[in-house]
Amino acid sequence: MRKTLAVASKELRQILRDRRSLLILLFVPAFFLLLYGYALNFDIRNVRLAVQDQDRSTKSRELVSSFVNSGYFSLVGYVDSPKELDRLVDEGRVRAILSIPSGFERDLSLRQPVTVQVIIDGDNANTASTVSGYARNLINAYSGAQMELARPAPGSRLPAPVISIEPRIWYNPQLRSTLFLVPGLIAYISMITAVVSTALSVVREKERGTMEQVRMAPLSPFPYILGKTLPYLVISFVSAILVILSAMLLFDLPMRGSWLLLCFAIGLFLVGAQAQGLLISTIAESQQVAFQVALLSSLLPTMILSGFIFPITSMPTVVQWITHIVPARYFLVALRAIVLKGAGITAFWPDMMALAIFASVAIGLASLRLRREWA
């Protein structure tokens, strides 16, 4: 027992000296608890709603209020122009559109059937299915309330529901989960391969002791960085294109937008991912540490905080702010807009700007770190 305690005491001192390992052991479990506890939420809340009210009556406003007061929908505004509705959906500013026909209040008063249309963005099949269910339940509840207000005499048969819903799912009418998951998988695979490969490439030089030889060579940091990352950039880009082509062949993934714009978005995303990997390589001293940090900083945020599976609007406000530093969030918006909606860059240029800013910051920080090591 005395020998066991001696070994345990020695190992404890070793752990206390290794602050990085101690930080991982203490911080990562708590971090996972907070991340999974708050970010993993299957409830769909704060669905951005636009209203096309062609009746402008008291009854139509009551129907809109029932949507807003339910807690599931957040009213963006009233829109009349069909082109404006298309633009709002393409830019991702609304997830659903409630279209109320003219003569809505008149038909209700005459006990005539009324059809209300709900248009839903189907680029996220799970969210679209849930939103469709919310809208159907709310309209049925409102229809039941109107029936109660106009209840007939005792003994007579109640009329059929006066309001029916006509759901329309844009961009994914069949609600195929493949069209929602494949773009996310492209971002997920590309992010991991680009970050991990670049992070390990530079650290490998440190472990082998060849970094000192590189420093002595007539070579400045910039061409060294470019030469180390360029092959991985090409490989990651080809891999992403192959994944898209395979998805088109095997899963009938549509390609409604511009290939040139798609390649530009992929390239910009991969440049930022490789810059992140390069930054990790300047901090880590071993391939093992670089691999762990690369996975923690790319795998989990891309899976959980990018909107790949879990809707960002349903997360707490603090977590939503954190998602703004996850590049995959912006890449997914651009990718789905190009592939599924056929939208031009005007629909998602803020996301492309965010990717450019992330890449610039990551490259700048990595360059500063490498210059310090080079000096």
Buried (B, 14 or more C-beta within 10 A) or exposed (E): EEEEEEEEEEEEEEEEEEEBEEEBEEEEEEEEEEBEEBBEBEEBBBBBBBBBBEBEBEBBBEBBEBBEEBEBBBBBEEBEEEEEBBBBBBBBEBBBBBBBBEBBBEBBEEBEEBEBBBBBBBBBBBBBBBBBEBBBEBBBEBBEEBBEEEEEEEEEEEEEBBBBBEBEBBBBEEBBEBBBBBBBEBBBBBBBBBBBBBBBBBBBBBBEEEBEEBEEEEEEBEEBBEEBBEEBBEBBBEBBBEBBEEBBEEEEBBBEBBEEBBBBBBBBBBBBBBBBBBBBBBBBEEBEBBBBBBBBBBBBBBBBBBBBBBBBBBBEEEBBEBBEEBBBBBBBBBBBBBBBBBBBBEBBEEBBEBBBEBBEBBBEBBBEBBEEEBE
